């Protein structure tokens, strides 16, 4: 079974899951609230950038085929 990474990385559900897992791991490890908020923010920012880049690549690819 081949994983479609472009589709997976552009999914908001995927990034929400990554944030949830990261938050849970930090809480279990005893990280402070401040650290947890910072890491969650970083993961969310990276996810937004990835989604934007993939959306722009798709749009650019669609425009070239016309």
N, C-alpha and C positions, 0 to 999 in steps of 0.2 A: 504494500500500500504506500503510494507516494504522497507526501504532504505538500500541499500547495502553500508555500511559505508566503508568497505575496498576498494571498487572500487572508491567511492567518494573521500576518503582521498588520494588515489594514483593518482588522476587526476591533471595534471598541470593546466588545465582550472579552476578547483576549487580553487587552491591556487592563481592563477592570479586574480580571482574574490575577494578572501579574501583581497589581497593586495589592489585592487582597492577600495573596500568598506572602508578599514581602512584608506587609503589615503584621500578619500573623507570626511570621518567623521572628521579626524584631520584638514583638510583644513576648513571645516565648523565651527569647534570649535575654529579656530584661532591659531592653533599650529604653531610654527616656522618651517621653512624649515628643520632645523637641526633635530628637533624632528620627523618630518614626515619621513625623510630619515632613521633615526635610527629604528623607528617602522616598516617601510617597510622592512628593512634588517632583523629584527628579525622574522617577519612573513615568509619571504622567506626562512630563514634558518630552521625554524621549519618545513615548508612544505617540504623542501628537505630531512630533516631527516626522516619524516614520510614516504615519498615515498620510500626512501632507505630501511627502516626497512620492509615495506610491500613487496617490491621486493625481499629482502633477505629471508623473511619468505616463500614467494611463491616458490622461488628456492629451499630452504631447504625441503619444503614439497613435491615438485616434485621429488627430488632426493631420498627420502625415499621410495617412492612408487614403485621404479624400482627393 
